[in-house]
Each structure stands twice: as structure tokens, then as C-alpha cells.
Amino acid sequence: MAASQQLVAWSDEFSLNTPEIDQQHQQLIELINHIWTATIDQQHNKLETLRIVYALERYTVTHFTAEEIFMREIGYPKFAAHKQAHDHFVARIRLEKARVAAGERLNLDIVHYLKDWLINHILVADKDYTTEYAKRAAPATLLGKFFKKILG
């Protein structure tokens, strides 16, 4: 997709330093850019638009499930609120999917909602759980590092 057709481009600012999650976030941004293209392209047909919205829904659910499993695994203390945010986002996509299936066109409100929500979610909520994980995974002191090396 040409840069001029992108609503949002991946930036190192979005990186969580977790390659798997960063790659998934890049894919979500790509899907949102496809939604953007479908919205501004007056010639885009309904079936293709619906296919893109379905793809966004499927990928979002898959990604959120992976994140939620990881958060449960590390005992993330803000899991419930994070999951609630995920559920709200998926519900908004499903509402838009129903609108498109009923013959309505995508509008700019949904595109901006998707972009703004995802960027804010990555920069705030996702950075929080990955920071929490990094704190737990790495000893904070030199003595802690020593014992981790000795004890495995």
C-alpha cells in the first residue's frame, strides 16, 4: 500500500520490544489502512469492504486472545480492565460489520475510531503490560542479576 494511501504507518514508537506482538500490531495497522482505503474509494464494492471488515474482526480476536493468554500467564494485575477494553473494541467492529452487511457504507468515524483506539491502546495499555513483564523477567539490581545467573 502506497504511503499516500495509508492512514497510519508503523513507527518504532509503537514497538513493545516483543517481536511477535509488534508484528501482530503491524498487521492490525495494515488492516486499518485497508479499511481506510475502502472508505475513501467510492468504487470499492460492498463485498470487498465486508471481506476487509471480517478480516479485521478475525485478526483482532486472534490477536487479543493471544495477548490475554499472555497477560494471564504473567499474572498481569490490570487484566480485567484490559480485557474489557478489548471486548469493547471487538463489539465496535462487529457493529460496523453488521452495518456494512446491511448495505451501509463505511464512514470516516469508524476509521478514525479504529486508528485512534489502536494507537492509544498500544502506547498506553499494551506498553503497561509489557513493561510489567519486563520488570518481572529481569532482576532490577546487580545482585539480582548475579543470583539469576547462578540459580538459573
C-alpha positions in Angstrom: 0.0 0.0 0.0 1.5 3.3 -1.0 2.3 5.7 1.8 -0.2 8.3 0.4 -3.0 5.7 0.9 -2.1 5.0 4.5 -4.0 6.4 7.4 -1.3 5.4 9.8 2.2 3.9 9.4 4.1 1.7 11.7 6.5 3.6 13.8 9.3 2.5 16.2 7.4 4.5 18.8 4.7 1.7 18.7 7.3 -1.1 19.4 6.8 -3.1 22.6 10.1 -4.8 22.0 8.3 -8.1 21.7 8.6 -9.2 18.0 5.5 -11.4 17.9 3.2 -8.7 19.3 4.8 -5.9 17.3 4.3 -8.0 14.1 0.6 -8.5 15.1 0.2 -4.8 15.7 1.7 -4.1 12.3 -0.8 -6.4 10.7 -3.7 -4.6 12.6 -2.4 -1.3 11.3 -2.3 -2.7 7.8 -5.9 -3.9 8.1 -7.0 -0.5 9.4 -5.3 1.1 6.3 -7.3 -1.3 4.1 -10.5 -0.1 5.9 -9.3 3.5 5.2 -8.8 2.7 1.5 -12.3 1.1 1.3 -13.8 4.1 3.0 -12.3 6.7 0.7 -12.6 4.7 -2.5 -16.1 5.4 -3.8 -15.8 2.5 -6.3 -15.0 -0.1 -3.6 -17.7 -2.7 -3.7 -19.7 -3.9 -0.7 -18.5 -7.5 -0.8 -14.8 -6.4 -0.8 -15.5 -4.0 2.0 -17.3 -6.6 4.0 -14.4 -9.0 3.4 -12.0 -6.5 4.9 -14.1 -5.8 7.9 -14.4 -9.6 8.5 -10.6 -9.9 8.2 -10.1 -7.1 10.7 -12.6 -8.8 13.1 -11.0 -12.2 12.8 -7.4 -10.9 13.2 -8.3 -8.7 16.1 -10.0 -11.5 18.0 -7.0 -13.8 17.4 -4.5 -11.1 18.5 -6.5 -10.1 21.6 -6.8 -13.8 22.6 -3.0 -14.2 22.3 -2.5 -11.1 24.4 -5.0 -12.2 27.0 -3.4 -15.6 27.4 0.0 -13.9 27.8 -1.4 -11.5 30.4 -3.0 -14.3 32.4 0.2 -16.3 32.2 2.3 -13.4 33.7 -0.4 -12.6 36.3 -0.9 -9.1 34.9 -2.8 -7.2 37.7 -4.8 -5.0 35.3 -6.0 -7.9 33.2 -9.8 -7.4 33.7 -9.7 -3.7 32.6 -7.5 -4.6 29.6 -9.8 -7.4 28.5 -12.8 -5.1 28.9 -11.2 -2.6 26.5 -10.5 -5.5 24.0 -14.2 -6.6 24.3 -15.4 -3.1 23.6 -13.2 -2.7 20.6 -14.4 -6.1 19.1 -18.0 -5.1 19.8 -17.5 -1.8 17.8 -16.0 -3.8 14.9 -19.0 -6.2 14.9 -21.4 -3.3 14.9 -19.7 -1.9 11.8 -19.7 -5.3 10.2 -23.4 -5.5 10.7 -23.9 -2.0 9.2 -21.8 -3.0 6.1 -23.7 -6.3 5.8 -26.9 -4.3 5.8 -25.8 -2.3 2.8 -24.4 0.8 4.5 -21.0 2.3 3.6 -18.1 2.6 5.9 -17.8 6.2 7.3 -14.8 8.2 8.5 -15.9 7.9 12.1 -15.2 4.2 12.3 -11.8 4.6 10.6 -10.7 7.3 13.0 -12.0 5.4 15.9 -10.1 2.3 14.9 -6.9 4.2 14.3 -7.1 6.3 17.5 -8.1 3.4 19.7 -5.4 1.1 18.4 -2.6 3.7 18.7 -3.6 4.8 22.2 -4.1 1.1 23.3 -0.6 0.2 22.0 1.1 3.2 23.5 -0.6 3.1 26.9 -2.3 -0.3 27.8 0.0 -2.6 25.9 3.1 -0.8 26.9 2.0 -1.2 30.5 1.7 -5.0 30.4 4.9 -5.4 28.5 6.7 -3.1 31.0 5.2 -5.1 33.9 6.5 -8.3 32.3 10.0 -6.8 31.7 10.2 -5.8 35.3 9.4 -9.3 36.4 11.6 -11.0 33.9 14.7 -9.1 34.6 16.2 -8.5 38.1 16.5 -4.8 38.9 19.8 -4.9 40.7 23.2 -6.2 40.0 22.8 -8.6 43.0 19.6 -9.9 41.5 21.3 -10.4 38.1 24.0 -12.3 39.9 21.6 -14.7 41.6 19.6 -15.1 38.5 22.7 -16.2 36.6 23.8 -18.5 39.4 20.4 -20.1 40.1 19.2 -20.1 36.5 
